[in-house]
Amino acid sequence: MVTSSTAGRWRHVAGSSSRRIARAIDPLEIANGARVVDGRVVLVVGASGGIGAACVRAFADAGQRVAAADLKQGTMGALIAEVGGPTTGHSVDVSDPASVGRLIDEVEVAHGGLDVLVNAAGVLRPAPLLETTIEDWDRTFAVNARGMFLLSQAAARSFVRRGMPGRIVVYASIVARIARPNNVAYCASKAAVVQAARCMALELAPMGVTVNVVSPGSTATAMLLGTQMAGDRNARETVVHGDLAAWRLGIPIGRLAEASDQAAAAVFLAGPLAGHITGHELIVDGGQSLV
């Protein structure tokens, strides 16, 4: 239902009553970029490639005002030019509280506010346990867990200060719950993200702010294809069909996810049909974690 607190933030697709909206909107329309949530300000962090870049495109297609942020602003030039419109680019070090604070201030000034945070920033440093360095562990947690905490806290403060029913969507991974060899730091950091989001959701719910997690399975991004699959011509087939030696049982749906599959989940969780969902982990893995 569209309430007085959200009126003006949601565009009516058909008719003027909330009852008619419920009949008119198909969740698949949202996943395909239907303009059902026009005009809000969405900050996407980790936007230079992969899932983050897909989120920038998806939210822009859905009629949002997008602020795209990454460690190096210059890496997003082509994406911002492609998306066009009011999209802005920003630099941020998600592990630095001052940098995160400046980012939120910049977005509020550039766009007149902030309604949604989507955090897709992350690093992956695969290594066997006995070879994982403390630097690997610290950097992984600095970006994946500390960065998630700092961004979510700063966005929540912005929402609460302005009395806005904001949305926070963070990306974790199915490895938050499924053990994988050679990924102890990454798996542990993503487990931290899931539980932190649940705690945040509990605290922020009375203030009208929702916090949800998207946990992707194996997705065709540079992080997967260029890191874990680098140099292995059969790696894609191995992931899809399974590798018992690596404790992988495959993807029942028969393909890797695309970054756009993961972005569609964020658009849904930030949209009008997800207003009563908080503290939820939405797994987008083609059934990978079922077996």
Summary of the structure (lengths in Angstrom):
residues: 291
radius of gyration: 18.6
end to end distance: 36.8
largest distance: 61.4
contacts: 987
relative contact order: 0.14
helix: 49%
strand: 14%
